[in-house]
Amino acid sequence: MYGRVVVYTHDEDKGELEAKARAGVIPIVTNTPGYISYGVMFQDNLVVSTSAWESEEHAKAADEALGEWVRSNTTMKVDKRYTGDFSWLELASQKG
């Protein structure tokens, strides 16, 4: 599995940015082949985007699509970017 973490800076209203990003980003990640998980954390003027993918190719395809969406729809700027193979990733089983 391959991980992608991007830390963005932002100066937009958190609630508006979160709503806009959720509506725009979720369809991108869930429709990109190899999708495993995606999550976002807000901390002050930072947005931390984390995702897991089946392969490096899948992560790169998602990264390109997500980057295009961010550039076209927000004022967020990349502060740091980390990508690579997970040493391990433990996922809870789905119950229900």
Backbone as CSV, one residue per row, in Angstrom:
resi,resn,N_x,N_y,N_z,CA_x,CA_y,CA_z,C_x,C_y,C_z
1,MET,0.841,-1.190,0.000,0.000,0.000,0.000,0.881,1.246,0.000
2,TYR,0.352,2.283,-0.583,1.092,3.523,-0.788,0.354,4.657,-0.095
3,GLY,1.081,5.500,0.612,0.466,6.602,1.336,0.792,7.952,0.733
4,ARG,-0.107,8.880,0.948,0.046,10.256,0.478,-0.423,11.167,1.603
5,VAL,0.433,12.096,2.023,0.083,13.106,3.023,0.496,14.455,2.456
6,VAL,-0.440,15.377,2.409,-0.136,16.728,1.941,-0.617,17.706,3.005
7,VAL,0.271,18.624,3.386,-0.062,19.681,4.343,-0.192,20.970,3.538
8,TYR,-1.360,21.580,3.646,-1.639,22.829,2.941,-1.771,23.960,3.960
9,THR,-1.466,25.173,3.528,-1.836,26.361,4.289,-3.095,26.922,3.639
10,HIS,-3.901,27.615,4.451,-5.121,28.216,3.894,-5.451,29.487,4.663
11,ASP,-6.212,30.348,4.001,-6.686,31.563,4.671,-8.187,31.734,4.447
12,GLU,-8.856,30.637,4.123,-10.300,30.664,3.895,-11.042,30.332,5.190
13,ASP,-12.329,30.624,5.225,-13.170,30.233,6.347,-13.175,28.706,6.438
14,LYS,-12.845,28.157,7.612,-12.733,26.706,7.774,-14.004,25.972,7.378
15,GLY,-15.148,26.438,7.853,-16.409,25.765,7.549,-16.724,25.760,6.067
16,GLU,-16.523,26.898,5.420,-16.781,26.979,3.979,-15.793,26.117,3.194
17,LEU,-14.515,26.159,3.589,-13.508,25.350,2.911,-13.793,23.869,3.089
18,GLU,-14.149,23.480,4.297,-14.437,22.071,4.562,-15.622,21.583,3.731
19,ALA,-16.691,22.359,3.677,-17.873,21.967,2.894,-17.536,21.882,1.410
20,LYS,-16.823,22.865,0.912,-16.450,22.894,-0.506,-15.538,21.709,-0.843
21,ALA,-14.552,21.466,0.015,-13.609,20.377,-0.232,-14.292,19.017,-0.146
22,ARG,-15.142,18.837,0.850,-15.843,17.555,0.982,-16.675,17.266,-0.267
23,ALA,-17.382,18.268,-0.759,-18.225,18.075,-1.946,-17.402,17.813,-3.200
24,GLY,-16.238,18.455,-3.304,-15.440,18.308,-4.510,-14.457,17.166,-4.493
25,VAL,-13.890,16.880,-3.333,-12.803,15.909,-3.238,-13.297,14.468,-3.097
26,ILE,-14.335,14.258,-2.320,-14.801,12.883,-2.086,-15.100,12.152,-3.397
27,PRO,-15.803,12.755,-4.357,-16.016,12.045,-5.621,-14.712,11.738,-6.362
28,ILE,-13.722,12.601,-6.238,-12.445,12.341,-6.905,-11.784,11.106,-6.313
29,VAL,-11.637,11.085,-4.989,-10.913,9.961,-4.385,-11.685,8.648,-4.501
30,THR,-12.989,8.681,-4.295,-13.739,7.421,-4.337,-13.871,6.868,-5.750
31,ASN,-13.697,7.695,-6.764,-13.773,7.220,-8.144,-12.406,6.972,-8.770
32,THR,-11.335,7.167,-8.011,-9.994,6.889,-8.516,-9.643,5.443,-8.196
33,PRO,-9.219,4.677,-9.194,-8.841,3.280,-8.930,-7.778,3.186,-7.840
34,GLY,-7.862,2.132,-7.042,-6.883,1.876,-6.007,-7.142,2.565,-4.680
35,TYR,-8.255,3.279,-4.586,-8.600,4.024,-3.361,-8.803,3.076,-2.186
36,ILE,-8.158,3.393,-1.058,-8.351,2.641,0.188,-8.964,3.528,1.250
37,SER,-8.370,4.704,1.488,-8.900,5.587,2.527,-8.491,7.024,2.248
38,TYR,-9.257,7.950,2.854,-8.959,9.371,2.711,-9.451,10.083,3.961
39,GLY,-8.686,11.033,4.455,-9.098,11.798,5.620,-8.459,13.170,5.609
40,VAL,-9.072,14.089,6.336,-8.585,15.471,6.404,-8.635,15.936,7.857
41,MET,-7.603,16.675,8.250,-7.572,17.316,9.560,-7.336,18.809,9.356
42,PHE,-8.035,19.625,10.143,-7.816,21.072,10.151,-7.125,21.433,11.451
43,GLN,-6.062,22.217,11.377,-5.359,22.691,12.555,-4.927,24.129,12.286
44,ASP,-5.630,25.065,12.912,-5.345,26.490,12.696,-5.406,26.808,11.200
45,ASN,-4.304,27.277,10.613,-4.333,27.626,9.189,-3.791,26.497,8.310
46,LEU,-3.752,25.278,8.854,-3.264,24.127,8.099,-4.385,23.151,7.804
47,VAL,-4.276,22.517,6.653,-5.142,21.396,6.275,-4.213,20.224,5.990
48,VAL,-4.454,19.093,6.654,-3.643,17.901,6.454,-4.514,16.858,5.772
49,SER,-4.116,16.492,4.564,-4.838,15.518,3.751,-4.064,14.206,3.752
50,THR,-4.723,13.113,4.156,-4.061,11.814,4.207,-4.844,10.808,3.377
51,SER,-4.142,9.950,2.671,-4.836,8.926,1.896,-3.967,7.693,1.739
52,ALA,-4.620,6.582,1.469,-3.943,5.309,1.232,-4.442,4.741,-0.094
53,TRP,-3.516,4.156,-0.833,-3.786,3.659,-2.187,-3.154,2.291,-2.367
54,GLU,-3.671,1.524,-3.292,-3.139,0.190,-3.546,-1.742,0.224,-4.143
55,SER,-1.387,1.283,-4.883,-0.076,1.337,-5.522,0.382,2.785,-5.685
56,GLU,1.650,2.941,-6.012,2.203,4.261,-6.283,1.504,4.909,-7.476
57,GLU,1.209,4.135,-8.501,0.532,4.668,-9.683,-0.843,5.229,-9.339
58,HIS,-1.581,4.515,-8.506,-2.896,4.997,-8.077,-2.764,6.298,-7.296
59,ALA,-1.797,6.348,-6.382,-1.594,7.552,-5.565,-1.203,8.741,-6.436
60,LYS,-0.365,8.515,-7.425,0.060,9.605,-8.304,-1.104,10.121,-9.145
61,ALA,-1.955,9.225,-9.610,-3.130,9.647,-10.383,-4.058,10.492,-9.514
62,ALA,-4.273,10.055,-8.289,-5.122,10.816,-7.371,-4.478,12.149,-7.026
63,ASP,-3.173,12.154,-6.798,-2.465,13.374,-6.453,-2.617,14.415,-7.555
64,GLU,-2.499,13.993,-8.779,-2.664,14.923,-9.897,-4.086,15.485,-9.950
65,ALA,-5.077,14.606,-9.810,-6.475,15.056,-9.857,-6.807,15.963,-8.675
66,LEU,-6.344,15.602,-7.493,-6.615,16.416,-6.310,-5.898,17.763,-6.398
67,GLY,-4.672,17.754,-6.879,-3.928,19.004,-7.038,-4.628,19.959,-7.990
68,GLU,-5.151,19.432,-9.071,-5.879,20.267,-10.033,-7.127,20.856,-9.380
69,TRP,-7.857,20.048,-8.613,-9.063,20.541,-7.943,-8.696,21.642,-6.941
70,VAL,-7.654,21.414,-6.150,-7.236,22.404,-5.148,-6.865,23.718,-5.826
71,ARG,-6.058,23.646,-6.881,-5.638,24.873,-7.578,-6.818,25.621,-8.195
72,SER,-7.800,24.900,-8.685,-8.945,25.515,-9.368,-10.038,26.011,-8.427
73,ASN,-10.084,25.477,-7.203,-11.235,25.740,-6.339,-10.924,26.342,-4.971
74,THR,-9.654,26.471,-4.631,-9.304,26.998,-3.313,-8.080,27.909,-3.425
75,THR,-7.760,28.551,-2.317,-6.525,29.331,-2.236,-5.450,28.564,-1.464
76,MET,-5.694,27.287,-1.171,-4.730,26.488,-0.416,-3.420,26.357,-1.192
77,LYS,-2.324,26.366,-0.434,-0.977,26.191,-1.000,-0.303,25.022,-0.296
78,VAL,0.426,24.213,-1.060,1.135,23.078,-0.480,2.275,23.586,0.392
79,ASP,2.293,23.136,1.636,3.368,23.443,2.567,4.374,22.294,2.583
80,LYS,3.857,21.059,2.692,4.694,19.852,2.703,3.945,18.725,2.016
81,ARG,4.706,17.815,1.415,4.103,16.660,0.736,4.961,15.434,1.055
82,TYR,4.305,14.363,1.483,4.978,13.110,1.786,4.261,12.000,1.032
83,THR,5.020,11.181,0.346,4.444,10.019,-0.317,5.408,8.856,-0.158
84,GLY,4.867,7.647,-0.121,5.732,6.477,-0.055,4.986,5.229,0.359
85,ASP,5.707,4.128,0.275,5.142,2.843,0.690,4.976,2.836,2.205
86,PHE,3.829,2.352,2.657,3.629,2.188,4.091,4.530,1.067,4.598
87,SER,5.171,1.288,5.722,5.853,0.188,6.396,4.796,-0.777,6.917
88,TRP,3.704,-0.212,7.428,2.508,-0.975,7.762,1.336,-0.020,7.849
89,LEU,0.169,-0.549,7.627,-1.082,0.194,7.786,-2.107,-0.789,8.313
90,GLU,-2.542,-0.562,9.509,-3.512,-1.441,10.157,-4.884,-0.836,10.020
91,LEU,-5.789,-1.558,9.398,-7.153,-1.091,9.206,-8.115,-1.918,10.042
92,ALA,-9.065,-1.253,10.674,-10.103,-1.956,11.431,-11.007,-2.663,10.446
93,SER,-11.489,-3.820,10.832,-12.429,-4.512,9.953,-13.777,-3.816,10.027
94,GLN,-14.509,-3.864,8.943,-15.839,-3.268,8.890,-16.800,-4.162,9.650
95,LYS,-17.514,-3.591,10.600,-18.497,-4.364,11.379,-19.878,-3.858,11.046
96,GLY,-20.797,-4.705,10.990,-22.125,-4.208,10.759,-22.918,-5.177,10.074
